[in-house]
Amino acid sequence: MIELQNITLTFPDGDNRITAVDHITLRGGNGTVTGITGPSGSGKSSILAVAATLIRPDSGGVLIGNDSDTIDAAQLSKSDATALRRERIGIVFQQSNLLPALTAREQLQVMARLGGGTKRTRKAKIDARVEELLDAVGLTEHAGKRPHQLSGGQRQRIAIARGLVHEPEVLLVDEPTSALDQERGAEIMQLIARLTRERGTATLLVTHDLVHRDVLDDLVTVIDGRITAPDAAVPAHTH
Ligand SMILES: Nc1ncnc2c1ncn2[C@@H]1O[C@H](COP(=O)(O)OP(=O)(O)OP(=O)(O)O)[C@@H](O)[C@H]1O
């Protein structure tokens, strides 16, 4: 579970400050995909950056976890936030940020070894998890290829697998379909929804593109840093 509680985030703007996020409260449940949409500049990426503990908000809480295990990530020191991110948060950002020199398999291995929770994990366990994720995103047979040898959709699949390789509770996804045609985009959205359900992650997904809204369990619209009324047209799925 991730819950943003009354988050406000401002940035310096000359002598003033711009309010990018204005008292936003938002909850992402386990095994569900919560979409965040809204016009350009409305604050969507800022919300995701706060959820990712990459930016500390001016005020408000970022609760991550379940019941007794819940912590407020907004209160953590930088190093504790980094540790939290490596162990409990998966991030799939707009440019898939794959390392050009590494094969698909190696992209996952590097991330798996970075995860704080995997330091004690034997290599065999990491390798098994990497292979399982490659299979889950349908890329086992392309695992030895480097990013330039893969299509846009395949690169996005690797980025998703990499975001999940340390078994995070929270998955944050920014505009996963922006570089893809509609068919490829639909496949990627369905893949994210399936992995979210199978692994029980609390997934927050920023998207401009409401063509794929049917795979979202919830959808919030952000305008000028605030959430507008919930979109009643999207049914809340039960799992
Ligand atoms: N690092 C920053 N410094 C100053 N202002 C920023 C910074 N990041 C975002 N902003 C401002 O905060 C507001 C929200 O931006 P944000 O990128 O979160 O919106 P967005 O909805 O994700 O937009 P887009 O869809 O174009 O990516 C905008 O006014 C933007 O100019």
The ligand as an SDF file (V2000), in Angstrom:
LIG
                    3D

 31 33  0  0  0  0  0  0  0  0999 V2000
   12.5820   20.8150  -10.7700 N   0  0  0  0  0  0  0  0  0  0  0  0
   11.6550   21.7710  -10.9530 C   0  0  0  0  0  0  0  0  0  0  0  0
   11.9440   23.0690  -10.7240 N   0  0  0  0  0  0  0  0  0  0  0  0
   11.0200   24.0400  -10.8960 C   0  0  0  0  0  0  0  0  0  0  0  0
    9.7460   23.8060  -11.2850 N   0  0  0  0  0  0  0  0  0  0  0  0
    9.3970   22.5340  -11.5360 C   0  0  0  0  0  0  0  0  0  0  0  0
   10.3300   21.4460  -11.3890 C   0  0  0  0  0  0  0  0  0  0  0  0
    9.6760   20.2880  -11.6990 N   0  0  0  0  0  0  0  0  0  0  0  0
    8.4220   20.6420  -12.0130 C   0  0  0  0  0  0  0  0  0  0  0  0
    8.2460   21.9790  -11.9240 N   0  0  0  0  0  0  0  0  0  0  0  0
    6.9900   22.7220  -12.1710 C   0  0  0  0  0  0  0  0  0  0  0  0
    5.9780   22.0840  -11.4130 O   0  0  0  0  0  0  0  0  0  0  0  0
    4.7630   22.0300  -12.1670 C   0  0  0  0  0  0  0  0  0  0  0  0
    4.3380   20.5810  -12.3260 C   0  0  0  0  0  0  0  0  0  0  0  0
    5.2450   19.8960  -13.1740 O   0  0  0  0  0  0  0  0  0  0  0  0
    5.1990   18.3240  -13.4600 P   0  0  0  0  0  0  0  0  0  0  0  0
    6.3900   18.0040  -14.3010 O   0  0  0  0  0  0  0  0  0  0  0  0
    5.0400   17.6000  -12.1940 O   0  0  0  0  0  0  0  0  0  0  0  0
    3.8590   18.1980  -14.3220 O   0  0  0  0  0  0  0  0  0  0  0  0
    3.3720   17.0010  -15.2640 P   0  0  0  0  0  0  0  0  0  0  0  0
    1.9020   16.9450  -15.0770 O   0  0  0  0  0  0  0  0  0  0  0  0
    4.1450   15.7850  -14.9590 O   0  0  0  0  0  0  0  0  0  0  0  0
    3.7180   17.5230  -16.7010 O   0  0  0  0  0  0  0  0  0  0  0  0
    4.0680   16.6840  -18.0440 P   0  0  0  0  0  0  0  0  0  0  0  0
    2.8320   15.9010  -18.3710 O   0  0  0  0  0  0  0  0  0  0  0  0
    4.3590   17.7650  -19.0460 O   0  0  0  0  0  0  0  0  0  0  0  0
    5.2560   15.8240  -17.7210 O   0  0  0  0  0  0  0  0  0  0  0  0
    5.0340   22.7310  -13.4870 C   0  0  0  0  0  0  0  0  0  0  0  0
    4.6400   24.0680  -13.3290 O   0  0  0  0  0  0  0  0  0  0  0  0
    6.5440   22.6280  -13.6220 C   0  0  0  0  0  0  0  0  0  0  0  0
    7.0380   23.6930  -14.3780 O   0  0  0  0  0  0  0  0  0  0  0  0
  1  2  1  0
  2  3  1  0
  2  7  2  0
  3  4  2  0
  4  5  1  0
  5  6  2  0
  6  7  1  0
  6 10  1  0
  7  8  1  0
  8  9  2  0
  9 10  1  0
 10 11  1  0
 11 12  1  0
 11 30  1  0
 12 13  1  0
 13 14  1  0
 13 28  1  0
 14 15  1  0
 15 16  1  0
 16 17  2  0
 16 18  1  0
 16 19  1  0
 19 20  1  0
 20 21  2  0
 20 22  1  0
 20 23  1  0
 23 24  1  0
 24 25  2  0
 24 26  1  0
 24 27  1  0
 28 29  1  0
 28 30  1  0
 30 31  1  0
M  END
$$$$
